[in-house]
Amino acid sequence: MIIRLCYGRRVQTSLKLIACVLTAIFYFGFLFRESMNAFEQNKDKAEAAAVAAGLIQSPSKGEIKNVPSLYKRLQKDSAVEKTNQQQLSSASSTGNSGSSASSLWPHSSTLNPVYEYSEEIHSATENDLKQRRQHLQQTCEKYNLYSFYPPMPKEFFISPGHNLVWCNVFKAASSTWMYYFNILGGYDARYLQKIETPPIELARQRFPRPYLQDLLDSLPSSLSFLFARDPFERIVSGYRNKLEGGKNTYYKWLANRIIKRFRQYPGTAGKPKGPTFNEFVLYLIEQHGDQKVFNEHWAPIYNFCTPCSINFTIIGKVETFNRDSEYIIRQAGLESLLLGKLPKNALRRIGNLSKGGKTLTSLEKYFSEIKRSTLDQLIDIYKLDFELFDYDYTKYYGYVIPDDMETEMADTAVFTPGTH
């Protein structure tokens, strides 16, 4: 009798345990299925919107093998996009409601208690972003650059679950979006502020460097963007951070190499331990002349993010960083995840960067070290970035040392594709 009772209890316990396990399996299976359905619905909506807008199509295997055909397709997509923009403009002039950019990408409500949403600011932002894209496309067409700088996917970050594609332009407030992508990758904000591992290493653990096919497959259904900055502000920032006072072993080695190559008397007392800005510029000019690959912190954007080969949805700028970033976040429907989540020190840094007061003083200081003929050679390297993103390089002639043999500003040579 006792044996039967114990046996019956064991059977009941086993049945209860099995029932609990099956319930848990069905529950988590249901959650997983619902999550995948939601993901596929968002993806389908984005793809449908992208096709309707005439954005680039996902290439076939044959296109990847046939690189020239890929560039023909990119050129054709650019023409389609230009036609689409004209149609959108015509629609808005006839009184159709809605905005061109917001209609392209699925997103949740733009209301967020942290930020006060303004239709006026939103409309002005869309207008600026549209003009930037048109200006970039016109410059690409002007020099026929679609096939000269093929896509380089290694510096892109792709988040398929959030439909975002970002090209990381170093020294253009990139640390902020690196922080955002780490949040999207699942890292806790408090963890990110305490850990000493470089943010880019953390981000690459969740968002590995993509292959070209990965990038091309992601673009049609994603909001793609980059942030540009005045090219010479970028190289001054890179010089100050990595060479003037850098402690990284590699950059110490590079600093010593530049000094040995370009300083007439390397051991002279009173000279700075690191290379001067003039020595750094001479190094860049020599690297460019030898067709060497530039370090990512001062590589030109035109052959780094290749904006003439990638039809970016949004071209942000450091000067309007907060506004453009908020616009991107809202268009992607990520308000609850990202808005208001930046640490205060990051907000102050971005604010100072956007105002540009200290940067202007630094530019005058550093460019006063170089000659005008040296400036001409430096402009030749970065001129295309100035044109693509609508920055003015003529102001730098007022900072440099006039050459003895020149009294007037020489006409800038016309850019020739393939020489950069």
N, C-alpha and C positions, 0 to 999 in steps of 0.2 A: 504493500500500500504506500509506504513512504517512498519507495523507489519510483512508483508511478507518479506520485505527487511532484517529486523533484524533477522527473523527466518532463512532466507537463509544464512546469514553470520555465524550464530551459527552452522548451519549444515556444512558449509565449514570448519570452525575452528575445529569442532569435527572430521571431516573426516581427516583433516591434522594431528591432534594430534594422531588419531588411526594409520594413515600411518607411522608416526614417531616411535610410540611404536612398531609396527610390524616389521619395518625395523631394529630397535635396537635389537629386540628379535632374528630375523633371523641372524643378524650379529654376535651377541655373541654366538648363537647356532652353527654357522659355525666355529668360533674360537675354541669353546670347542670341537667340533667334530674333528677338525684337530689336536688339542693338544692330544686328547685321541688316535687318530690313530697313531701319532708319538710315543707316549708312548708305545702302544702295539707293534709297529714294532720293537722298540729298545729292548723291553722285549723278543719278539720272537727270535730276532737275538741272544741275550745273552743266552737264554735257549738252542737254537740250538747249539751254540758254546760250552756251558757247557756240553751238552750231548755228543757232538763229542769229547770233551776232557776227558770224563769219570769222571766228577765231581759228587758229591753226588746227589742222586735223591731225589725229594720231597717225604716224607713218606706218606703212607696212614693212615687212621684213625686207622686201625688195628695195624699198627706199633707203633703208639703213645701209644696205650694201652699195647702193648707187648714190654716193655723196652728192654729185652734181644735181641729181633730181631732187634731193632734199632741199637744196638751196633754191631751185626753181619753185618748189612748193612754198618756201618761206616768202619769196618775192610775191608770188600770187596771193598768198594770205594777206600780205601787207596791202596789196591793192584792194582786196575785198574789204579789209578793215577800213580803208580810206573811204570807200563807197558807203559802207555802213554808217560811218560818222556823218557823212553828208545827209543820209536818210534820217538819222536821228535828229540832226539839226533842223531839217525841213519839218519833221514831225513836231518839234517843240515850237517852231514858229507859227504853226497852225493851231496852237492852243492845246496840244495833247499834254496831259499831266504826266508826271513821273520824270525821272532823270535818267540820262543815258547810262551812266556807270552803275547806278543802283539796280537797274533793270537786268543787268547781266549776271548778277551773282545772288544766289539765295542767301538771305540773312534774317536773323530774328529782329525783334523790336529794337529801334534805336534809342528807346528810353532807358536811361540808367541814372540811378540816384547820385552817383559820384560825379558825373559830368552833366552840365546843363546843355542839352541838345538845342541847336539853333538851325532852323531851316535856311536862314540867310548865310551862315557860315558854311553849311553843307553845300549850298548852291555855288558859292564862291570857290569852294575847294574843288568841286567837280569841274568848274570852268577852267581853273588853273591847271588841273591835271590833264584835261583834254588838250589844252594848248601845249603843254609839255610833250605829250605824245605826238601831236601833230608836228611840232618843231623837230623832234628827234627823227621821225620818219622822213621829213623833208630833207634833213641833213644826210640821212642814210641814202636816200635816192639821189641827192646832189652828187655824191661821190661814188655811187653804185657799190656800196659796201656789203651787200648781203652775202656775197661769197668770199670776201677777203678775210673775215674773222669768223670762223666756224664756232658753233656753241662749245663752251668749255664747262662741263657740268660739275666739276669737282668742288667748286666753292658754293654750290647751291644747297639749300636746305629744303627738303620736301616733306610736308606733313599731309599724307593722304587723308587721314581722318578729319582734318580741318580744312582741306582744299586750299592749302597755302603753298606757294613756291617763292622762296626768297633767295636772292643773290647777295651774299655777304660782302659788301664793299668795306674793307678795313679803313679805319680812321674817318668814317662817315657815320658816327653815332652807332656803330654796329654792335657795341656791347649791350645796348638797350634791347635790340631785337634778339640778340643771343639769349638774354635773360627771358624774354617772352617765349622763345622756342623751348627753353628749358622748362618753363611752366607748362607749356603744351605737351612736353615730353613726360610729364608726370612728377617732376621734382617739386618738393615742398619749398615754399618761399623762404622759410626759416632755415632750411637745410642749405639752400643756395647762398645765403648770406654768411653762413658759418664755415662751409667747406673751403679748403684751400686749392682744390683741383681747378685748373683753368676752366672757365665756362665753356669754351669751345670744345674741350675734351669731353665734358659732360654731355654737351649737345650731340656730339658725333656718336656717342654711345646709343642715343635714341634715334638719331637721324644720320645714318651712315652716308658717306659720299656717294652720290648716285652715278649711275652710268648714263650715257647719252640717251639710250632707249628709255630708261626710267624717267628722265626729264621730259622727253618728248611725249611720253604717254600721260604724264601728269598735267601738262600745260592746258589742254583743252577744258578740263573740268576744274581748274584751280584759279585762284586770284594770285597772279604773279607780280612781284614788285622788287624794286631796289631803291636805295637812297644815294643820291649824288651830293657832291660837295665841290666847292671851288678847288680845282686840281692843285693849285699851289698851296692852299691852306692844308690840303691833305698831306702833301709831302713835307711841309714844315712840321705838322703834327707828328708824322711818322719819324722824322729826324729827331725831334725833341724827345719823343718817347723811347725810341729804340737805340739811338746812337749818342745823343748828347748826355743823357744821364742813365742810360740803360744798364741793368745789372745782369741781364741774361748772358749766358756763356757764349752763345752763337753771335750775338750782336757785339759783344766785347771783341771777339775775334774779327768780325767784319770791320769794326771801328779801327782796330790796329792795322788791318790790311789797307784801308783807305788812307790812313795817315802815312804809311810807308810808301804808298804809290803816289800821293799827290802833295805831300808836305816837303818843301825843299830841304829843310833841316829838321828832321823828326825829333831830335833830342834837344832842341833849343829850349832854354829855360824861359818860363813865362808863357809858353804856348799851352793851350788847353789840352787836357789828357785825351779827350775825344776829338773827332774830326770837326773842323769848322763847317759852317753851312756851305761855304764856297767849295771846300774840298768834297763835301757830299754831292753837290751839284755836278762837279767835274766827274765824279764817279758815275753818276747817273748817265751823263752824256757819253762817257766811254762805254758803259754797258749797252746803251742803245746803239751806238755805232758798231759794236761787236755783235749785235743781234742776240744779246743774252736775255734770258727770262728775268724779269724784274721780281723782286720780293713783293709779296702780296700787299704790304703796307704802303707801297708807293707805285704799284703797277697801275697803268692807265685803265680806266673802266672799259674802254672800247674793245680791248682784247682780253679782258678779265671776265666781265659779265656778258660781253658780246651783245649789246642791246640792239644791234642791227640784224642779228640772227634770231633773237628771242623777242617775240612780240609781247613785251611786258604790259600787264594791265595798268599798273600804276608806276609812275616815276616820282618818287618822293625826293625832297631836298632837305638838307640839314637846316636851312634857314627857316623852314616851316615844319620842322620835325614833329612837334607835338600834334599839330593840326592834322598833318598827313597820316601819322601813326594812328590817331583816333579814327580817322576815316577808314583806314584799312581794317582796323579791328571791328568797326561797326559793319562794314561790308561783308566781313567774314562771319559775322554773328557771334563774335567772341567777347562781347562786352562783359559778361559775368566772370569770364576767366581772366581777362587781362586788364580791363580798365580800372585804374586806381590801385594797381598792384605793384607799381614801381617803388623801390625804396626812396626815401627823401633825398639821400645823397645823389642818387642817379638823376632825380628830377632837377636838382640844382645844377648838376653838370650839364645836362641837356639844355637848360635855360641859358646858361652862360655861353654854351656853344652856339646856340641860335642867335643870340644878340651879337656876338662877334667882336665885342669891344677889345678884349685882350688879344684876340687873334689878329686884329688889324695892327695893333702896336707891334706884335711879334713879326708880322710880315714886313713892316717897314724896317725893323731892326735887322732881320736876317737877309733880306734882299739888298740892303745897303752894302753887303759884303761882296756882291758879285758885279762883274762888268756887264755892260749892255750887250756886248757880243756873246757873252755866256748866256745871258737871258734869252737872246734870239735862239740859241741852240736848245735851251730848255723848253721854250715855247713850241719848238718843232716837235718835241716828244709828246707834249700834252695838248697840242692845239685842237685835236679832234675832240677831246673831252670838253674843252671850253665851248666848242661849237655845238656838240650834241646836247649839252645840258644848259646852254645859253648863259655862259659866264663870260665876263670881260677880262681879257688879259692885258689890255693896253695900259691899265693903271699901274702895272708893275714897272713900266719904263720910268715912272717918276720916283721909284725907290732906289734904282741901281746906280752904280758908278758910271758916268759917261766915258766912253772910249775916247782916247786922244784923237783918233783919226775920224771920228764921227760927231757931227753936231746936230743932225736931224734924224728923226726916227725913220729907219729904212722900211720900205714896204715889205709886208710879210709875204713870204712865198706861198703860192697856192698849194694846197695839200694835194699830194699825188698818192692814190691808193697803192698799198704794197710797200711803201717806204717806211712805214711805222711798225 
